[in-house]
Amino acid sequence: MATKKDVRGPVILECKSCVQNGDNKISTGISRYITQKNRHNTPNQLELKKFCPRCYKHTIHVEIKK
């Protein structure tokens, strides 16, 4: 795992539309991706368009806090 001194660290992306629809976060059906980002170049929250198998379409996935 990344320490606080690492510039590149892992982030978890979660489907925004699944969470907004009131689906249970504990459910295994929520689409999540693990990726890395450079904390110096992108200090704000990361948003990427990814495929959600639960929604069965491409949706915006946002970074969640661990």
CHARMM internal coordinates of N, CA and C (Angstrom, degrees):
IC EDIT
DIST 1 N 1 CA 1.4475
DIST 1 CA 1 C 1.5249
ANGL 1 N 1 CA 1 C 109.95
DIST 1 C 2 N 1.2881
ANGL 1 CA 1 C 2 N 115.28
DIHE 1 N 1 CA 1 C 2 N 160.62
DIST 2 N 2 CA 1.4525
ANGL 1 C 2 N 2 CA 121.54
DIHE 1 CA 1 C 2 N 2 CA -177.64
DIST 2 CA 2 C 1.5294
ANGL 2 N 2 CA 2 C 110.25
DIHE 1 C 2 N 2 CA 2 C -81.65
DIST 2 C 3 N 1.3095
ANGL 2 CA 2 C 3 N 115.20
DIHE 2 N 2 CA 2 C 3 N 141.63
DIST 3 N 3 CA 1.4506
ANGL 2 C 3 N 3 CA 120.05
DIHE 2 CA 2 C 3 N 3 CA 174.45
DIST 3 CA 3 C 1.5259
ANGL 3 N 3 CA 3 C 108.06
DIHE 2 C 3 N 3 CA 3 C -92.73
DIST 3 C 4 N 1.3213
ANGL 3 CA 3 C 4 N 116.87
DIHE 3 N 3 CA 3 C 4 N 175.85
DIST 4 N 4 CA 1.4578
ANGL 3 C 4 N 4 CA 120.18
DIHE 3 CA 3 C 4 N 4 CA -177.99
DIST 4 CA 4 C 1.5239
ANGL 4 N 4 CA 4 C 112.34
DIHE 3 C 4 N 4 CA 4 C -69.04
DIST 4 C 5 N 1.3321
ANGL 4 CA 4 C 5 N 118.04
DIHE 4 N 4 CA 4 C 5 N -20.31
DIST 5 N 5 CA 1.4505
ANGL 4 C 5 N 5 CA 121.25
DIHE 4 CA 4 C 5 N 5 CA -179.16
DIST 5 CA 5 C 1.5224
ANGL 5 N 5 CA 5 C 112.20
DIHE 4 C 5 N 5 CA 5 C -81.89
DIST 5 C 6 N 1.3167
ANGL 5 CA 5 C 6 N 118.01
DIHE 5 N 5 CA 5 C 6 N -17.82
DIST 6 N 6 CA 1.4622
ANGL 5 C 6 N 6 CA 121.20
DIHE 5 CA 5 C 6 N 6 CA -178.72
DIST 6 CA 6 C 1.5227
ANGL 6 N 6 CA 6 C 110.76
DIHE 5 C 6 N 6 CA 6 C -69.74
DIST 6 C 7 N 1.3262
ANGL 6 CA 6 C 7 N 115.41
DIHE 6 N 6 CA 6 C 7 N 136.76
DIST 7 N 7 CA 1.4603
ANGL 6 C 7 N 7 CA 120.81
DIHE 6 CA 6 C 7 N 7 CA 178.14
DIST 7 CA 7 C 1.5302
ANGL 7 N 7 CA 7 C 109.54
DIHE 6 C 7 N 7 CA 7 C -78.48
DIST 7 C 8 N 1.3387
ANGL 7 CA 7 C 8 N 116.22
DIHE 7 N 7 CA 7 C 8 N -43.91
DIST 8 N 8 CA 1.4636
ANGL 7 C 8 N 8 CA 120.92
DIHE 7 CA 7 C 8 N 8 CA 178.53
DIST 8 CA 8 C 1.5158
ANGL 8 N 8 CA 8 C 108.51
DIHE 7 C 8 N 8 CA 8 C -94.64
DIST 8 C 9 N 1.3030
ANGL 8 CA 8 C 9 N 115.28
DIHE 8 N 8 CA 8 C 9 N 123.88
DIST 9 N 9 CA 1.4463
ANGL 8 C 9 N 9 CA 119.05
DIHE 8 CA 8 C 9 N 9 CA 179.87
DIST 9 CA 9 C 1.5096
ANGL 9 N 9 CA 9 C 111.70
DIHE 8 C 9 N 9 CA 9 C -135.02
DIST 9 C 10 N 1.3239
ANGL 9 CA 9 C 10 N 117.32
DIHE 9 N 9 CA 9 C 10 N 158.48
DIST 10 N 10 CA 1.4646
ANGL 9 C 10 N 10 CA 119.64
DIHE 9 CA 9 C 10 N 10 CA 179.64
DIST 10 CA 10 C 1.5208
ANGL 10 N 10 CA 10 C 111.88
DIHE 9 C 10 N 10 CA 10 C -73.81
DIST 10 C 11 N 1.3092
ANGL 10 CA 10 C 11 N 116.27
DIHE 10 N 10 CA 10 C 11 N 144.54
DIST 11 N 11 CA 1.4652
ANGL 10 C 11 N 11 CA 122.78
DIHE 10 CA 10 C 11 N 11 CA 175.28
DIST 11 CA 11 C 1.5219
ANGL 11 N 11 CA 11 C 108.17
DIHE 10 C 11 N 11 CA 11 C -132.55
DIST 11 C 12 N 1.3112
ANGL 11 CA 11 C 12 N 116.27
DIHE 11 N 11 CA 11 C 12 N 153.34
DIST 12 N 12 CA 1.4580
ANGL 11 C 12 N 12 CA 122.48
DIHE 11 CA 11 C 12 N 12 CA 178.56
DIST 12 CA 12 C 1.5161
ANGL 12 N 12 CA 12 C 108.03
DIHE 11 C 12 N 12 CA 12 C -110.20
DIST 12 C 13 N 1.3303
ANGL 12 CA 12 C 13 N 115.95
DIHE 12 N 12 CA 12 C 13 N 128.33
DIST 13 N 13 CA 1.4587
ANGL 12 C 13 N 13 CA 122.16
DIHE 12 CA 12 C 13 N 13 CA 178.08
DIST 13 CA 13 C 1.5244
ANGL 13 N 13 CA 13 C 108.68
DIHE 12 C 13 N 13 CA 13 C -105.49
DIST 13 C 14 N 1.3308
ANGL 13 CA 13 C 14 N 116.18
DIHE 13 N 13 CA 13 C 14 N 134.73
DIST 14 N 14 CA 1.4583
ANGL 13 C 14 N 14 CA 121.32
DIHE 13 CA 13 C 14 N 14 CA -177.80
DIST 14 CA 14 C 1.5264
ANGL 14 N 14 CA 14 C 109.40
DIHE 13 C 14 N 14 CA 14 C -127.19
DIST 14 C 15 N 1.3216
ANGL 14 CA 14 C 15 N 116.26
DIHE 14 N 14 CA 14 C 15 N 144.03
DIST 15 N 15 CA 1.4575
ANGL 14 C 15 N 15 CA 121.73
DIHE 14 CA 14 C 15 N 15 CA -178.48
DIST 15 CA 15 C 1.5291
ANGL 15 N 15 CA 15 C 110.20
DIHE 14 C 15 N 15 CA 15 C -62.89
DIST 15 C 16 N 1.3180
ANGL 15 CA 15 C 16 N 115.41
DIHE 15 N 15 CA 15 C 16 N 126.22
DIST 16 N 16 CA 1.4600
ANGL 15 C 16 N 16 CA 121.17
DIHE 15 CA 15 C 16 N 16 CA -177.11
DIST 16 CA 16 C 1.5259
ANGL 16 N 16 CA 16 C 111.80
DIHE 15 C 16 N 16 CA 16 C -74.11
DIST 16 C 17 N 1.3259
ANGL 16 CA 16 C 17 N 118.02
DIHE 16 N 16 CA 16 C 17 N -37.47
DIST 17 N 17 CA 1.4620
ANGL 16 C 17 N 17 CA 120.46
DIHE 16 CA 16 C 17 N 17 CA -177.32
DIST 17 CA 17 C 1.5266
ANGL 17 N 17 CA 17 C 111.97
DIHE 16 C 17 N 17 CA 17 C -72.42
DIST 17 C 18 N 1.3224
ANGL 17 CA 17 C 18 N 118.86
DIHE 17 N 17 CA 17 C 18 N -33.97
DIST 18 N 18 CA 1.4745
ANGL 17 C 18 N 18 CA 121.11
DIHE 17 CA 17 C 18 N 18 CA 177.29
DIST 18 CA 18 C 1.5228
ANGL 18 N 18 CA 18 C 110.87
DIHE 17 C 18 N 18 CA 18 C -65.67
DIST 18 C 19 N 1.3370
ANGL 18 CA 18 C 19 N 116.62
DIHE 18 N 18 CA 18 C 19 N -39.75
DIST 19 N 19 CA 1.4592
ANGL 18 C 19 N 19 CA 120.82
DIHE 18 CA 18 C 19 N 19 CA -179.28
DIST 19 CA 19 C 1.5253
ANGL 19 N 19 CA 19 C 110.44
DIHE 18 C 19 N 19 CA 19 C -71.10
DIST 19 C 20 N 1.3381
ANGL 19 CA 19 C 20 N 118.23
DIHE 19 N 19 CA 19 C 20 N -39.07
DIST 20 N 20 CA 1.4569
ANGL 19 C 20 N 20 CA 121.55
DIHE 19 CA 19 C 20 N 20 CA -178.82
DIST 20 CA 20 C 1.5166
ANGL 20 N 20 CA 20 C 112.25
DIHE 19 C 20 N 20 CA 20 C -69.57
DIST 20 C 21 N 1.3233
ANGL 20 CA 20 C 21 N 117.80
DIHE 20 N 20 CA 20 C 21 N -26.49
DIST 21 N 21 CA 1.4593
ANGL 20 C 21 N 21 CA 120.87
DIHE 20 CA 20 C 21 N 21 CA -179.89
DIST 21 CA 21 C 1.5233
ANGL 21 N 21 CA 21 C 112.87
DIHE 20 C 21 N 21 CA 21 C -75.71
DIST 21 C 22 N 1.3322
ANGL 21 CA 21 C 22 N 116.78
DIHE 21 N 21 CA 21 C 22 N -1.90
DIST 22 N 22 CA 1.4626
ANGL 21 C 22 N 22 CA 120.07
DIHE 21 CA 21 C 22 N 22 CA 177.16
DIST 22 CA 22 C 1.5100
ANGL 22 N 22 CA 22 C 113.31
DIHE 21 C 22 N 22 CA 22 C 84.92
DIST 22 C 23 N 1.3309
ANGL 22 CA 22 C 23 N 117.56
DIHE 22 N 22 CA 22 C 23 N 17.35
DIST 23 N 23 CA 1.4538
ANGL 22 C 23 N 23 CA 119.82
DIHE 22 CA 22 C 23 N 23 CA 177.20
DIST 23 CA 23 C 1.5212
ANGL 23 N 23 CA 23 C 109.30
DIHE 22 C 23 N 23 CA 23 C -67.63
DIST 23 C 24 N 1.3127
ANGL 23 CA 23 C 24 N 115.88
DIHE 23 N 23 CA 23 C 24 N 152.04
DIST 24 N 24 CA 1.4569
ANGL 23 C 24 N 24 CA 121.77
DIHE 23 CA 23 C 24 N 24 CA -178.40
DIST 24 CA 24 C 1.5242
ANGL 24 N 24 CA 24 C 109.77
DIHE 23 C 24 N 24 CA 24 C -69.98
DIST 24 C 25 N 1.3458
ANGL 24 CA 24 C 25 N 117.97
DIHE 24 N 24 CA 24 C 25 N 128.82
DIST 25 N 25 CA 1.4608
ANGL 24 C 25 N 25 CA 121.42
DIHE 24 CA 24 C 25 N 25 CA -178.78
DIST 25 CA 25 C 1.5269
ANGL 25 N 25 CA 25 C 111.67
DIHE 24 C 25 N 25 CA 25 C -69.35
DIST 25 C 26 N 1.3107
ANGL 25 CA 25 C 26 N 118.24
DIHE 25 N 25 CA 25 C 26 N -23.75
DIST 26 N 26 CA 1.4507
ANGL 25 C 26 N 26 CA 121.09
DIHE 25 CA 25 C 26 N 26 CA -179.29
DIST 26 CA 26 C 1.5311
ANGL 26 N 26 CA 26 C 110.64
DIHE 25 C 26 N 26 CA 26 C -76.45
DIST 26 C 27 N 1.2973
ANGL 26 CA 26 C 27 N 117.14
DIHE 26 N 26 CA 26 C 27 N -19.75
DIST 27 N 27 CA 1.4531
ANGL 26 C 27 N 27 CA 122.32
DIHE 26 CA 26 C 27 N 27 CA -178.69
DIST 27 CA 27 C 1.5308
ANGL 27 N 27 CA 27 C 111.03
DIHE 26 C 27 N 27 CA 27 C -59.70
DIST 27 C 28 N 1.3167
ANGL 27 CA 27 C 28 N 116.71
DIHE 27 N 27 CA 27 C 28 N 144.43
DIST 28 N 28 CA 1.4591
ANGL 27 C 28 N 28 CA 120.74
DIHE 27 CA 27 C 28 N 28 CA -179.97
DIST 28 CA 28 C 1.5139
ANGL 28 N 28 CA 28 C 111.56
DIHE 27 C 28 N 28 CA 28 C -79.78
DIST 28 C 29 N 1.3307
ANGL 28 CA 28 C 29 N 118.25
DIHE 28 N 28 CA 28 C 29 N -5.71
DIST 29 N 29 CA 1.4457
ANGL 28 C 29 N 29 CA 121.40
DIHE 28 CA 28 C 29 N 29 CA -175.77
DIST 29 CA 29 C 1.5078
ANGL 29 N 29 CA 29 C 115.25
DIHE 28 C 29 N 29 CA 29 C -82.14
DIST 29 C 30 N 1.3424
ANGL 29 CA 29 C 30 N 119.74
DIHE 29 N 29 CA 29 C 30 N -8.76
DIST 30 N 30 CA 1.4574
ANGL 29 C 30 N 30 CA 121.48
DIHE 29 CA 29 C 30 N 30 CA -178.68
DIST 30 CA 30 C 1.5246
ANGL 30 N 30 CA 30 C 109.33
DIHE 29 C 30 N 30 CA 30 C -74.35
DIST 30 C 31 N 1.3188
ANGL 30 CA 30 C 31 N 115.23
DIHE 30 N 30 CA 30 C 31 N 133.04
DIST 31 N 31 CA 1.4604
ANGL 30 C 31 N 31 CA 121.17
DIHE 30 CA 30 C 31 N 31 CA -178.21
DIST 31 CA 31 C 1.5318
ANGL 31 N 31 CA 31 C 109.58
DIHE 30 C 31 N 31 CA 31 C -77.05
DIST 31 C 32 N 1.3306
ANGL 31 CA 31 C 32 N 116.07
DIHE 31 N 31 CA 31 C 32 N 123.38
DIST 32 N 32 CA 1.4633
ANGL 31 C 32 N 32 CA 121.93
DIHE 31 CA 31 C 32 N 32 CA 177.04
DIST 32 CA 32 C 1.5139
ANGL 32 N 32 CA 32 C 109.92
DIHE 31 C 32 N 32 CA 32 C -132.74
DIST 32 C 33 N 1.3195
ANGL 32 CA 32 C 33 N 115.75
DIHE 32 N 32 CA 32 C 33 N 140.80
DIST 33 N 33 CA 1.4543
ANGL 32 C 33 N 33 CA 122.85
DIHE 32 CA 32 C 33 N 33 CA 176.07
DIST 33 CA 33 C 1.5147
ANGL 33 N 33 CA 33 C 108.63
DIHE 32 C 33 N 33 CA 33 C -124.35
DIST 33 C 34 N 1.3300
ANGL 33 CA 33 C 34 N 117.19
DIHE 33 N 33 CA 33 C 34 N 147.36
DIST 34 N 34 CA 1.4548
ANGL 33 C 34 N 34 CA 122.69
DIHE 33 CA 33 C 34 N 34 CA 175.16
DIST 34 CA 34 C 1.5211
ANGL 34 N 34 CA 34 C 107.57
DIHE 33 C 34 N 34 CA 34 C -112.37
DIST 34 C 35 N 1.3280
ANGL 34 CA 34 C 35 N 116.30
DIHE 34 N 34 CA 34 C 35 N 129.77
DIST 35 N 35 CA 1.4593
ANGL 34 C 35 N 35 CA 122.09
DIHE 34 CA 34 C 35 N 35 CA -179.93
DIST 35 CA 35 C 1.5241
ANGL 35 N 35 CA 35 C 108.45
DIHE 34 C 35 N 35 CA 35 C -146.17
DIST 35 C 36 N 1.3252
ANGL 35 CA 35 C 36 N 116.61
DIHE 35 N 35 CA 35 C 36 N -175.48
DIST 36 N 36 CA 1.4581
ANGL 35 C 36 N 36 CA 121.87
DIHE 35 CA 35 C 36 N 36 CA 178.27
DIST 36 CA 36 C 1.5166
ANGL 36 N 36 CA 36 C 109.39
DIHE 35 C 36 N 36 CA 36 C -123.43
DIST 36 C 37 N 1.3355
ANGL 36 CA 36 C 37 N 115.26
DIHE 36 N 36 CA 36 C 37 N 153.92
DIST 37 N 37 CA 1.4599
ANGL 36 C 37 N 37 CA 119.28
DIHE 36 CA 36 C 37 N 37 CA 174.28
DIST 37 CA 37 C 1.5142
ANGL 37 N 37 CA 37 C 109.19
DIHE 36 C 37 N 37 CA 37 C -143.81
DIST 37 C 38 N 1.3171
ANGL 37 CA 37 C 38 N 115.68
DIHE 37 N 37 CA 37 C 38 N 152.95
DIST 38 N 38 CA 1.4482
ANGL 37 C 38 N 38 CA 121.98
DIHE 37 CA 37 C 38 N 38 CA 176.85
DIST 38 CA 38 C 1.5248
ANGL 38 N 38 CA 38 C 107.52
DIHE 37 C 38 N 38 CA 38 C -85.66
DIST 38 C 39 N 1.3140
ANGL 38 CA 38 C 39 N 116.54
DIHE 38 N 38 CA 38 C 39 N 116.93
DIST 39 N 39 CA 1.4693
ANGL 38 C 39 N 39 CA 121.05
DIHE 38 CA 38 C 39 N 39 CA -174.01
DIST 39 CA 39 C 1.5280
ANGL 39 N 39 CA 39 C 112.75
DIHE 38 C 39 N 39 CA 39 C -71.66
DIST 39 C 40 N 1.3355
ANGL 39 CA 39 C 40 N 118.11
DIHE 39 N 39 CA 39 C 40 N -23.74
DIST 40 N 40 CA 1.4593
ANGL 39 C 40 N 40 CA 120.55
DIHE 39 CA 39 C 40 N 40 CA 177.76
DIST 40 CA 40 C 1.5319
ANGL 40 N 40 CA 40 C 111.49
DIHE 39 C 40 N 40 CA 40 C -76.95
DIST 40 C 41 N 1.3145
ANGL 40 CA 40 C 41 N 117.37
DIHE 40 N 40 CA 40 C 41 N -39.76
DIST 41 N 41 CA 1.4687
ANGL 40 C 41 N 41 CA 120.89
DIHE 40 CA 40 C 41 N 41 CA -177.81
DIST 41 CA 41 C 1.5272
ANGL 41 N 41 CA 41 C 112.44
DIHE 40 C 41 N 41 CA 41 C -80.20
DIST 41 C 42 N 1.3188
ANGL 41 CA 41 C 42 N 118.36
DIHE 41 N 41 CA 41 C 42 N -34.12
DIST 42 N 42 CA 1.4667
ANGL 41 C 42 N 42 CA 122.14
DIHE 41 CA 41 C 42 N 42 CA -179.38
DIST 42 CA 42 C 1.5263
ANGL 42 N 42 CA 42 C 109.87
DIHE 41 C 42 N 42 CA 42 C -127.97
DIST 42 C 43 N 1.3286
ANGL 42 CA 42 C 43 N 117.61
DIHE 42 N 42 CA 42 C 43 N 79.94
DIST 43 N 43 CA 1.4712
ANGL 42 C 43 N 43 CA 119.60
DIHE 42 CA 42 C 43 N 43 CA -178.73
DIST 43 CA 43 C 1.5306
ANGL 43 N 43 CA 43 C 113.09
DIHE 42 C 43 N 43 CA 43 C -74.65
DIST 43 C 44 N 1.3336
ANGL 43 CA 43 C 44 N 117.43
DIHE 43 N 43 CA 43 C 44 N -20.63
DIST 44 N 44 CA 1.4659
ANGL 43 C 44 N 44 CA 119.88
DIHE 43 CA 43 C 44 N 44 CA -179.14
DIST 44 CA 44 C 1.5254
ANGL 44 N 44 CA 44 C 110.30
DIHE 43 C 44 N 44 CA 44 C -84.91
DIST 44 C 45 N 1.3268
ANGL 44 CA 44 C 45 N 115.66
DIHE 44 N 44 CA 44 C 45 N 177.87
DIST 45 N 45 CA 1.4550
ANGL 44 C 45 N 45 CA 122.21
DIHE 44 CA 44 C 45 N 45 CA -176.12
DIST 45 CA 45 C 1.5216
ANGL 45 N 45 CA 45 C 110.96
DIHE 44 C 45 N 45 CA 45 C -68.96
DIST 45 C 46 N 1.3220
ANGL 45 CA 45 C 46 N 116.36
DIHE 45 N 45 CA 45 C 46 N 135.03
DIST 46 N 46 CA 1.4556
ANGL 45 C 46 N 46 CA 122.79
DIHE 45 CA 45 C 46 N 46 CA -176.70
DIST 46 CA 46 C 1.5223
ANGL 46 N 46 CA 46 C 110.50
DIHE 45 C 46 N 46 CA 46 C -85.52
DIST 46 C 47 N 1.3361
ANGL 46 CA 46 C 47 N 116.87
DIHE 46 N 46 CA 46 C 47 N 135.72
DIST 47 N 47 CA 1.4627
ANGL 46 C 47 N 47 CA 123.09
DIHE 46 CA 46 C 47 N 47 CA 176.52
DIST 47 CA 47 C 1.5220
ANGL 47 N 47 CA 47 C 108.33
DIHE 46 C 47 N 47 CA 47 C -131.59
DIST 47 C 48 N 1.3270
ANGL 47 CA 47 C 48 N 116.46
DIHE 47 N 47 CA 47 C 48 N 122.79
DIST 48 N 48 CA 1.4566
ANGL 47 C 48 N 48 CA 121.69
DIHE 47 CA 47 C 48 N 48 CA 178.43
DIST 48 CA 48 C 1.5174
ANGL 48 N 48 CA 48 C 109.57
DIHE 47 C 48 N 48 CA 48 C -130.06
DIST 48 C 49 N 1.3151
ANGL 48 CA 48 C 49 N 115.74
DIHE 48 N 48 CA 48 C 49 N 151.03
DIST 49 N 49 CA 1.4554
ANGL 48 C 49 N 49 CA 120.93
DIHE 48 CA 48 C 49 N 49 CA 177.13
DIST 49 CA 49 C 1.5271
ANGL 49 N 49 CA 49 C 107.98
DIHE 48 C 49 N 49 CA 49 C -92.17
DIST 49 C 50 N 1.3308
ANGL 49 CA 49 C 50 N 116.86
DIHE 49 N 49 CA 49 C 50 N 115.85
DIST 50 N 50 CA 1.4589
ANGL 49 C 50 N 50 CA 123.15
DIHE 49 CA 49 C 50 N 50 CA -177.41
DIST 50 CA 50 C 1.5216
ANGL 50 N 50 CA 50 C 109.19
DIHE 49 C 50 N 50 CA 50 C -130.99
DIST 50 C 51 N 1.3304
ANGL 50 CA 50 C 51 N 115.95
DIHE 50 N 50 CA 50 C 51 N 166.24
DIST 51 N 51 CA 1.4564
ANGL 50 C 51 N 51 CA 121.01
DIHE 50 CA 50 C 51 N 51 CA 178.02
DIST 51 CA 51 C 1.5168
ANGL 51 N 51 CA 51 C 109.81
DIHE 50 C 51 N 51 CA 51 C -82.96
DIST 51 C 52 N 1.3324
ANGL 51 CA 51 C 52 N 116.37
DIHE 51 N 51 CA 51 C 52 N 130.52
DIST 52 N 52 CA 1.4588
ANGL 51 C 52 N 52 CA 122.74
DIHE 51 CA 51 C 52 N 52 CA 176.96
DIST 52 CA 52 C 1.5290
ANGL 52 N 52 CA 52 C 107.91
DIHE 51 C 52 N 52 CA 52 C -107.71
DIST 52 C 53 N 1.3455
ANGL 52 CA 52 C 53 N 118.18
DIHE 52 N 52 CA 52 C 53 N 114.46
DIST 53 N 53 CA 1.4586
ANGL 52 C 53 N 53 CA 119.48
DIHE 52 CA 52 C 53 N 53 CA -179.46
DIST 53 CA 53 C 1.5255
ANGL 53 N 53 CA 53 C 113.19
DIHE 52 C 53 N 53 CA 53 C -69.51
DIST 53 C 54 N 1.3187
ANGL 53 CA 53 C 54 N 117.41
DIHE 53 N 53 CA 53 C 54 N -21.01
DIST 54 N 54 CA 1.4686
ANGL 53 C 54 N 54 CA 120.04
DIHE 53 CA 53 C 54 N 54 CA 178.59
DIST 54 CA 54 C 1.5305
ANGL 54 N 54 CA 54 C 111.00
DIHE 53 C 54 N 54 CA 54 C -76.64
DIST 54 C 55 N 1.3354
ANGL 54 CA 54 C 55 N 116.81
DIHE 54 N 54 CA 54 C 55 N -42.98
DIST 55 N 55 CA 1.4714
ANGL 54 C 55 N 55 CA 121.66
DIHE 54 CA 54 C 55 N 55 CA 176.98
DIST 55 CA 55 C 1.5245
ANGL 55 N 55 CA 55 C 110.99
DIHE 54 C 55 N 55 CA 55 C -81.08
DIST 55 C 56 N 1.3034
ANGL 55 CA 55 C 56 N 116.79
DIHE 55 N 55 CA 55 C 56 N -20.55
DIST 56 N 56 CA 1.4581
ANGL 55 C 56 N 56 CA 126.03
DIHE 55 CA 55 C 56 N 56 CA -178.56
DIST 56 CA 56 C 1.5313
ANGL 56 N 56 CA 56 C 111.89
DIHE 55 C 56 N 56 CA 56 C 60.27
DIST 56 C 57 N 1.3455
ANGL 56 CA 56 C 57 N 114.87
DIHE 56 N 56 CA 56 C 57 N 43.59
DIST 57 N 57 CA 1.4637
ANGL 56 C 57 N 57 CA 121.75
DIHE 56 CA 56 C 57 N 57 CA 174.77
DIST 57 CA 57 C 1.5235
ANGL 57 N 57 CA 57 C 108.70
DIHE 56 C 57 N 57 CA 57 C -163.44
DIST 57 C 58 N 1.3273
ANGL 57 CA 57 C 58 N 116.43
DIHE 57 N 57 CA 57 C 58 N 170.36
DIST 58 N 58 CA 1.4540
ANGL 57 C 58 N 58 CA 121.21
DIHE 57 CA 57 C 58 N 58 CA 177.48
DIST 58 CA 58 C 1.5248
ANGL 58 N 58 CA 58 C 108.71
DIHE 57 C 58 N 58 CA 58 C -80.59
DIST 58 C 59 N 1.3273
ANGL 58 CA 58 C 59 N 115.96
DIHE 58 N 58 CA 58 C 59 N 124.62
DIST 59 N 59 CA 1.4611
ANGL 58 C 59 N 59 CA 121.78
DIHE 58 CA 58 C 59 N 59 CA -179.53
DIST 59 CA 59 C 1.5178
ANGL 59 N 59 CA 59 C 109.45
DIHE 58 C 59 N 59 CA 59 C -131.32
DIST 59 C 60 N 1.3163
ANGL 59 CA 59 C 60 N 116.22
DIHE 59 N 59 CA 59 C 60 N 170.59
DIST 60 N 60 CA 1.4618
ANGL 59 C 60 N 60 CA 121.62
DIHE 59 CA 59 C 60 N 60 CA 177.76
DIST 60 CA 60 C 1.5248
ANGL 60 N 60 CA 60 C 108.50
DIHE 59 C 60 N 60 CA 60 C -81.12
DIST 60 C 61 N 1.3207
ANGL 60 CA 60 C 61 N 115.13
DIHE 60 N 60 CA 60 C 61 N 129.01
DIST 61 N 61 CA 1.4577
ANGL 60 C 61 N 61 CA 122.14
DIHE 60 CA 60 C 61 N 61 CA 175.54
DIST 61 CA 61 C 1.5254
ANGL 61 N 61 CA 61 C 107.84
DIHE 60 C 61 N 61 CA 61 C -109.98
DIST 61 C 62 N 1.3226
ANGL 61 CA 61 C 62 N 117.40
DIHE 61 N 61 CA 61 C 62 N 129.56
DIST 62 N 62 CA 1.4515
ANGL 61 C 62 N 62 CA 122.18
DIHE 61 CA 61 C 62 N 62 CA -177.23
DIST 62 CA 62 C 1.5192
ANGL 62 N 62 CA 62 C 110.14
DIHE 61 C 62 N 62 CA 62 C -111.76
DIST 62 C 63 N 1.3246
ANGL 62 CA 62 C 63 N 114.56
DIHE 62 N 62 CA 62 C 63 N 155.19
DIST 63 N 63 CA 1.4642
ANGL 62 C 63 N 63 CA 121.37
DIHE 62 CA 62 C 63 N 63 CA 179.44
DIST 63 CA 63 C 1.5293
ANGL 63 N 63 CA 63 C 109.29
DIHE 62 C 63 N 63 CA 63 C -72.32
DIST 63 C 64 N 1.3263
ANGL 63 CA 63 C 64 N 116.03
DIHE 63 N 63 CA 63 C 64 N 136.00
DIST 64 N 64 CA 1.4625
ANGL 63 C 64 N 64 CA 120.53
DIHE 63 CA 63 C 64 N 64 CA 175.49
DIST 64 CA 64 C 1.5096
ANGL 64 N 64 CA 64 C 109.04
DIHE 63 C 64 N 64 CA 64 C -112.85
DIST 64 C 65 N 1.3123
ANGL 64 CA 64 C 65 N 116.01
DIHE 64 N 64 CA 64 C 65 N 156.40
DIST 65 N 65 CA 1.4603
ANGL 64 C 65 N 65 CA 120.52
DIHE 64 CA 64 C 65 N 65 CA 178.48
DIST 65 CA 65 C 1.5081
ANGL 65 N 65 CA 65 C 109.29
DIHE 64 C 65 N 65 CA 65 C -84.60
DIST 65 C 66 N 1.3087
ANGL 65 CA 65 C 66 N 115.68
DIHE 65 N 65 CA 65 C 66 N 145.23
DIST 66 N 66 CA 1.4618
ANGL 65 C 66 N 66 CA 120.96
DIHE 65 CA 65 C 66 N 66 CA -178.94
DIST 66 CA 66 C 1.4967
ANGL 66 N 66 CA 66 C 111.70
DIHE 65 C 66 N 66 CA 66 C -82.33
END
COOR INIT
IC SEED 1 N 1 CA 1 C
IC BUILD
